[in-house]
Amino acid sequence: MLVFHTLDPIYFNDSKVLILGSMPSLKSRELGFYYAHPKNRFWTTLEKVYNTKIGNSKEEKIVFLKTNKIALFDVLQSCEISSSSDSSIKNPVANDLSTILNNSSITTIFTTGRKAYTLYKKFCYPNTKIEAIYLPSTSAANCPKNIDDILFSYYKKIKEKTDTK
């Protein structure tokens, strides 16, 4: 099924890093916010990395992102995809990241999951010239991945880039 990205990017003038997924999941598209599937470990991972309670509302999550200079978006503007399966992505069309990059302080880009990383390298890097840093997927589909490994990777890579102290 052809799917279009319907979520606005979240970024601020002082955002230092951009975290990119591949395409919002079916649940995220339904609920209108990033990483909205209750089994996705993105927000709980960030809570552990920053040793804070983020909250469940969109507003609380946006405040957390602003406080920690984190921007969120996705690599793809549209693609053919079956449900939320990255492995089924066909005919991808990349988002234009120039508005975010030109209106923020982003110097580091992270991708969540191997597919987002591969798509970014192929479609976005030629325009941005900013190397992406791969982070493991926090998706429920990535459940076999040990949460401690995910947490360590996020802590080591993201925290050092977003620590404002």
PEPE-V851352 format. One record per backbone hydrogen bond with DSSP energy under -0.5 kcal/mol. NH is the residue of the N-H (numbers start at 0). CO is the residue of the C=O. If there is no record, write none. Layout:
nh=[NH | NH]
co=[CO | CO]
//
This chain:
nh=[2 | 4 | 9 | 10 | 14 | 15 | 16 | 17 | 18 | 19 | 19 | 20 | 28 | 29 | 30 | 31 | 32 | 35 | 39 | 40 | 44 | 45 | 46 | 47 | 48 | 49 | 50 | 51 | 53 | 60 | 61 | 62 | 63 | 64 | 65 | 66 | 67 | 68 | 69 | 70 | 71 | 72 | 74 | 75 | 76 | 77 | 78 | 79 | 80 | 80 | 82 | 84 | 85 | 87 | 88 | 89 | 92 | 94 | 96 | 100 | 101 | 102 | 102 | 103 | 104 | 106 | 107 | 108 | 109 | 110 | 111 | 112 | 112 | 116 | 117 | 118 | 119 | 120 | 121 | 122 | 123 | 123 | 124 | 126 | 127 | 128 | 130 | 132 | 133 | 134 | 141 | 142 | 144 | 148 | 149 | 150 | 151 | 152 | 153 | 154 | 155 | 156 | 157 | 158 | 158 | 159 | 160 | 160 | 161 | 162]
co=[78 | 76 | 71 | 8 | 11 | 68 | 68 | 107 | 70 | 17 | 109 | 72 | 24 | 25 | 26 | 27 | 27 | 32 | 36 | 137 | 40 | 41 | 42 | 43 | 44 | 45 | 46 | 46 | 51 | 56 | 57 | 58 | 59 | 60 | 61 | 62 | 63 | 65 | 64 | 16 | 9 | 18 | 20 | 21 | 92 | 92 | 2 | 89 | 0 | 78 | 80 | 81 | 83 | 84 | 85 | 79 | 77 | 74 | 94 | 96 | 97 | 98 | 99 | 100 | 14 | 15 | 15 | 130 | 17 | 132 | 19 | 110 | 134 | 112 | 113 | 114 | 115 | 116 | 117 | 118 | 118 | 119 | 119 | 123 | 123 | 124 | 128 | 108 | 131 | 110 | 138 | 139 | 141 | 145 | 145 | 146 | 147 | 148 | 149 | 150 | 151 | 152 | 153 | 153 | 154 | 154 | 156 | 157 | 157 | 158]
//
